[in-house]
Amino acid sequence: MEDPLDPLTADLPAAKPGRRGARMSPEARKSDLLARAIEYFSEEGFDGGTRALARRTGITQPLIYRYFPSKEDLINAVYEAVYLSQWKDDWTAQLCDRKVPLPERLTDFYHDYTRTIFNRTWMRIFFFAGLKGLDINTRYINRVISHLLVPICRETRAHLGLPSDGPVTESEIELVWVMHGAIFYQGIREHVYGLPGQIDHDRTAAVAIRMFLAVAETDFPAAMTSPLTEA
């Protein structure tokens, strides 16, 4: 069921059963179809074709193809609506603002980031796309690495008094992934596994950040000398 508080679907028209003769502008119709597809994929995954989508949402298959010529076009539109539209370009700048101590920067960033992605639609579509082998996950993860993890690596170097220039190694990125993954997993627990209980995301992030910074003091210098560098 669509979460009425989910920011990813709140800005899109509510998905309602199709009504013969209903008048909608092409832009509104396409947005309505996209909202229905997002709701469907977040609940059922990507195994079903457009025929199943049409049957589930009460619209015709030809109407889907009028606005999305292929399932790939529809999935790309879902990616843009669910992931790209939620991405904030100032996250990288926020992480790199050395006027603010790094622990505070990381805390503020993850406070905002988790509130952006920790919702049922975002997490379930990401999970289903990974199981299906779609490139939604690859595209998003590459963005996370280049725009978030690599900058965090460089800022961690600076925080520790290490040279912050030069290529970032895969070993450094892996250290940051441990922190990022621990925080991300809380969203999986809540919206994919549906585990009972209230999760304090800010507290979890704070613990993960403290653990990362403590480990970084001893492990980052060695990680910087790894022969495996980012592409």
Residue pairs with C-beta under 8 A, 6 or more apart in sequence:
1 43
2 9
2 14
2 15
2 39
2 121
3 9
3 119
3 120
3 121
4 10
5 119
6 119
6 120
6 121
7 86
7 116
7 119
8 38
8 81
8 82
8 86
8 119
8 121
8 122
9 35
9 38
9 39
9 121
12 31
12 32
12 34
12 35
12 38
12 81
13 28
13 31
13 32
13 35
14 35
15 32
15 35
15 36
15 39
15 57
16 58
17 57
17 58
18 57
18 58
18 59
18 60
24 32
26 67
29 63
29 67
30 67
33 59
33 63
33 64
33 67
33 68
34 74
34 77
34 78
34 81
36 53
36 57
36 59
37 53
37 57
37 74
37 77
37 78
38 78
38 81
38 82
38 121
38 125
39 57
39 121
40 48
40 53
40 56
40 57
41 78
41 125
41 128
42 120
42 121
42 124
42 125
42 128
43 124
44 52
44 56
45 128
45 131
45 132
46 75
46 128
46 129
46 132
46 134
47 132
48 56
49 71
50 61
50 64
50 65
50 71
50 74
51 61
53 64
54 60
54 61
54 63
54 64
64 74
68 74
68 77
75 134
75 136
78 125
78 136
79 136
79 139
79 140
82 121
82 122
82 125
83 122
83 136
83 139
83 140
86 116
86 117
86 122
87 143
88 112
88 116
91 109
91 112
91 113
91 147
91 148
92 147
92 148
92 151
94 105
94 108
94 109
95 105
95 106
95 109
95 148
95 151
95 152
95 155
96 151
96 154
96 155
97 105
98 155
98 158
100 108
101 159
102 155
102 156
102 158
102 159
102 213
103 209
103 210
103 213
105 155
106 152
106 209
106 212
107 205
107 206
107 209
110 183
110 205
110 209
111 202
111 205
114 183
114 186
114 187
114 201
114 205
115 201
116 122
117 123
117 187
118 186
118 187
118 190
118 191
118 201
119 191
120 191
122 187
122 191
123 187
123 188
123 190
123 191
123 192
124 191
124 192
125 136
126 136
126 137
126 140
127 188
127 192
129 136
129 137
130 137
144 180
145 173
145 230
148 180
149 173
149 176
149 177
149 180
150 168
150 173
150 230
152 176
153 168
153 172
153 173
153 175
153 176
154 164
154 168
155 164
156 172
156 176
156 213
156 216
156 220
157 163
157 164
157 220
157 224
158 164
159 213
159 216
160 216
160 217
160 220
160 221
162 220
162 221
162 224
166 224
167 229
167 230
168 229
168 230
169 223
169 224
169 225
169 226
169 227
169 228
169 229
169 230
170 226
170 228
170 229
170 230
171 222
171 223
171 224
171 226
171 228
172 220
172 223
172 224
172 226
173 230
174 223
175 212
175 215
175 216
175 219
175 220
175 223
176 212
178 212
178 215
179 208
179 209
179 211
179 212
182 204
182 208
182 211
183 201
183 204
183 205
183 208
186 199
186 201
186 204
187 201
189 195
189 199
190 199
